[in-house]
Amino acid sequence: MSSAKKAKSLVAGDIVETNEGEPFGEIEDIVFNPETQQPSFLITRLIENKDRLMLPVELFNKKKFRENKVQLDTTIEEAMKRSMMISGNTTMNFDQESQSWQIPLAEEHLQIEKKQIQLGEVLIHKTVEEVEQTIPATLTHDEVVIEHVPINQITLQPVGPRQEGDWLIIPVTKEVLVVQKQIIVVEEIRIYKQAVTEQQLFRETVRQERVEIENSSLKAQPKVNLQ
């Protein structure tokens, strides 16, 4: 009777602890044996990843059943090996003939279907905007060509503009001061020659010969100069 009382104390929401006293999961449902009406499996929602395990009651230490808490009597690894991962909609039935629990197995099949859905609406409106564009074009324009042609020609009358073909010729004039030179006969110089007689003295050295005769017998005689 004492064990029955302890079994009845198991309710959904009780905390499942490991054999070391750490929180392991939470009892989500209890599967009872139809004949003995004793708990056979505890459907436990794991704290770590929210998976559901069907843990046999034999894995728990019945001596450590406490209020709102139950404790595993084995390691987590052993409990995982002896338990079964179940989906959220799995139901269990007890077979009287085989005296075993029947758990339907289910599998998912991928079914592809397509349908049209409205993702949104597109509103279209137009606006006028100004866009600057560069377009090449050939344009003709007139250019004035100015040439300076030196003339330097004296004219007695003013000269106006004139047209020669496509050229408009505009004379550029200026007044200049003209200095004129003239030859004037001031006087005449008249020249003639005439013979003039005058006396002049000229001094010049000339040579002359002289003969000298010597005679011993005539020493007393004077010398005679021959010219």
C-alpha positions as CSV (number, residue, x, y, z in Angstrom):
1,M,0.0,0.0,0.0
2,S,2.9,2.3,0.7
3,S,4.3,2.0,-2.8
4,A,0.9,2.6,-4.3
5,K,0.7,5.9,-2.4
6,K,4.0,6.9,-3.7
7,A,3.0,6.1,-7.2
8,K,-0.1,8.1,-7.0
9,S,2.0,11.0,-5.9
10,L,3.4,11.2,-9.4
11,V,1.6,14.0,-11.3
12,A,2.3,15.9,-14.5
13,G,4.5,18.9,-13.8
14,D,6.8,17.0,-11.4
15,I,10.5,17.7,-11.9
16,V,12.7,14.8,-13.1
17,E,16.3,15.0,-11.6
18,T,19.4,13.1,-12.6
19,N,21.0,10.6,-10.2
20,E,23.2,13.6,-9.1
21,G,20.2,15.7,-8.2
22,E,20.4,18.1,-11.2
23,P,17.1,19.1,-13.0
24,F,16.7,16.9,-16.2
25,G,13.2,17.4,-17.3
26,E,9.5,17.8,-16.4
27,I,6.8,15.1,-16.3
28,E,4.4,15.9,-19.0
29,D,2.2,12.7,-18.9
30,I,2.1,9.3,-17.1
31,V,1.3,6.0,-18.8
32,F,-0.4,3.5,-16.5
33,N,-0.5,-0.3,-16.8
34,P,-4.1,-1.2,-17.6
35,E,-4.0,-4.3,-15.3
36,T,-2.2,-3.0,-12.3
37,Q,-3.0,0.6,-12.8
38,Q,0.5,1.4,-11.7
39,P,2.7,3.9,-13.6
40,S,4.7,2.2,-16.4
41,F,6.2,5.1,-18.2
42,L,6.8,8.8,-17.5
43,I,6.5,11.1,-20.6
44,T,9.2,13.6,-19.8
45,R,9.9,16.9,-21.5
46,L,13.6,17.6,-21.5
47,I,14.8,21.0,-20.2
48,E,17.7,21.3,-22.5
49,N,16.1,20.9,-26.0
50,K,12.4,20.4,-25.2
51,D,12.4,16.8,-26.7
52,R,10.0,14.2,-25.2
53,L,11.2,10.9,-23.8
54,M,9.2,7.9,-22.6
55,L,11.2,6.8,-19.5
56,P,10.4,3.5,-17.9
57,V,9.5,3.8,-14.2
58,E,12.2,1.2,-13.4
59,L,14.8,3.8,-14.1
60,F,13.7,5.9,-11.1
61,N,14.7,5.5,-7.5
62,K,11.4,5.0,-5.7
63,K,13.0,5.7,-2.4
64,K,13.7,9.2,-3.5
65,F,10.2,10.1,-4.7
66,R,9.6,13.5,-3.1
67,E,6.9,16.0,-3.4
68,N,7.0,17.5,-7.0
69,K,10.4,15.7,-7.7
70,V,11.5,12.3,-8.8
71,Q,15.1,11.2,-9.3
72,L,16.7,8.8,-11.8
73,D,18.5,5.7,-10.3
74,T,20.9,5.5,-13.3
75,T,23.1,7.8,-15.4
76,I,21.6,10.0,-18.1
77,E,23.4,7.9,-20.8
78,E,21.8,4.7,-19.5
79,A,18.4,6.4,-19.2
80,M,18.7,7.6,-22.8
81,K,19.5,4.1,-24.1
82,R,16.5,2.5,-22.3
83,S,14.0,5.3,-23.2
84,M,12.3,6.2,-26.4
85,M,12.0,9.5,-28.2
86,I,8.3,10.2,-29.0
87,S,6.5,12.8,-31.0
88,G,4.0,15.2,-29.6
89,N,0.9,13.3,-30.9
90,T,1.9,9.7,-30.1
91,T,-0.6,7.6,-28.2
92,M,0.1,4.2,-26.5
93,N,-2.1,1.1,-26.3
94,F,-1.6,-2.0,-24.1
95,D,-2.1,-5.3,-25.9
96,Q,-3.7,-7.8,-23.5
97,E,-2.7,-10.9,-25.6
98,S,1.0,-10.0,-26.0
99,Q,1.1,-8.2,-22.6
100,S,3.1,-5.3,-24.3
101,W,2.6,-1.7,-25.1
102,Q,1.9,-0.8,-28.7
103,I,3.3,2.4,-30.0
104,P,2.3,3.5,-33.4
105,L,5.1,4.7,-35.6
106,A,4.6,7.6,-37.9
107,E,6.6,9.2,-40.6
108,E,6.3,12.4,-42.4
109,H,5.9,12.6,-46.2
110,L,6.7,15.7,-48.1
111,Q,3.8,16.9,-50.2
112,I,4.3,19.8,-52.5
113,E,1.5,21.9,-53.8
114,K,1.4,25.3,-55.2
115,K,-1.1,28.1,-55.0
116,Q,-1.2,31.6,-55.9
117,I,-1.0,34.2,-53.2
118,Q,-1.1,37.9,-53.4
119,L,2.2,39.3,-52.2
120,G,1.2,42.9,-52.5
121,E,0.0,45.6,-54.8
122,V,1.9,47.8,-57.2
123,L,0.7,51.4,-57.7
124,I,1.8,52.9,-60.9
125,H,1.8,56.6,-61.5
126,K,3.9,58.8,-63.7
127,T,5.6,62.0,-63.0
128,V,7.3,64.6,-65.1
129,E,10.9,65.2,-64.3
130,E,13.6,67.3,-65.9
131,V,16.7,65.5,-67.1
132,E,19.7,67.3,-68.5
133,Q,20.9,65.7,-71.7
134,T,23.9,66.4,-73.9
135,I,23.1,66.0,-77.6
136,P,25.8,66.7,-80.3
137,A,24.7,69.0,-83.1
138,T,26.4,70.8,-86.0
139,L,25.8,74.6,-85.9
140,T,27.0,77.3,-88.2
141,H,28.0,80.7,-87.0
142,D,29.8,83.7,-88.4
143,E,33.3,84.7,-87.3
144,V,34.9,88.0,-88.1
145,V,38.4,87.6,-89.5
146,I,40.5,90.7,-89.2
147,E,43.7,91.1,-91.2
148,H,46.0,94.1,-90.9
149,V,47.7,94.8,-94.3
150,P,50.3,97.5,-94.2
151,I,49.9,100.1,-97.1
152,N,51.9,103.2,-96.2
153,Q,50.7,105.0,-99.3
154,I,50.3,108.8,-99.5
155,T,46.9,109.9,-100.7
156,L,45.7,113.4,-101.3
157,Q,42.0,112.6,-100.7
158,P,40.2,110.7,-97.9
159,V,39.5,107.0,-98.7
160,G,36.2,105.4,-97.5
161,P,35.4,101.7,-96.9
162,R,34.9,99.4,-100.0
163,Q,33.7,95.9,-100.6
164,E,36.0,93.4,-102.5
165,G,34.2,90.0,-102.7
166,D,33.5,88.8,-99.1
167,W,36.0,91.3,-97.7
168,L,35.0,94.7,-96.3
169,I,38.0,96.9,-96.5
170,I,38.2,99.8,-94.2
171,P,41.2,102.1,-94.7
172,V,42.9,103.3,-91.6
173,T,44.4,106.8,-92.2
174,K,46.4,109.2,-90.1
175,E,47.9,112.7,-90.6
176,V,51.6,113.0,-90.5
177,L,53.8,116.2,-90.6
178,V,55.8,116.4,-93.8
179,V,59.1,118.3,-93.7
180,Q,60.2,119.3,-97.2
181,K,63.8,120.3,-98.2
182,Q,64.5,122.7,-101.1
183,I,67.8,123.7,-102.7
184,I,68.4,127.5,-102.9
185,V,71.4,129.0,-104.8
186,V,72.9,131.4,-102.3
187,E,76.0,132.6,-104.3
188,E,78.4,131.7,-107.1
189,I,82.1,131.3,-106.8
190,R,84.1,132.3,-109.9
191,I,87.6,131.0,-110.5
192,Y,90.3,132.0,-113.2
193,K,94.1,131.9,-113.5
194,Q,96.7,134.6,-114.3
195,A,100.6,134.7,-114.7
196,V,102.5,136.4,-111.9
197,T,106.3,137.2,-112.1
198,E,108.3,137.5,-108.9
199,Q,111.9,137.3,-107.8
200,Q,113.0,134.6,-105.5
201,L,116.4,133.6,-104.0
202,F,117.3,130.0,-104.1
203,R,120.3,128.6,-102.1
204,E,121.7,125.2,-103.1
205,T,125.1,123.5,-102.9
206,V,126.7,122.7,-106.3
207,R,130.0,120.9,-107.1
208,Q,132.9,122.1,-109.2
209,E,136.2,120.6,-110.3
210,R,139.6,122.1,-109.6
211,V,143.1,121.0,-111.0
212,E,146.2,121.3,-108.9
213,I,149.7,120.9,-110.5
214,E,152.6,120.2,-108.4
215,N,156.3,120.7,-109.6
216,S,159.2,120.6,-107.4
217,S,161.1,123.0,-109.5
218,L,158.4,125.4,-109.4
219,K,157.8,125.3,-105.7
220,A,158.4,129.0,-105.5
221,Q,155.7,129.6,-108.1
222,P,152.2,130.2,-107.2
223,K,149.5,127.7,-107.7
224,V,147.2,128.1,-110.7
225,N,143.6,127.1,-110.5
226,L,142.0,125.8,-113.6
227,Q,138.3,126.3,-113.9
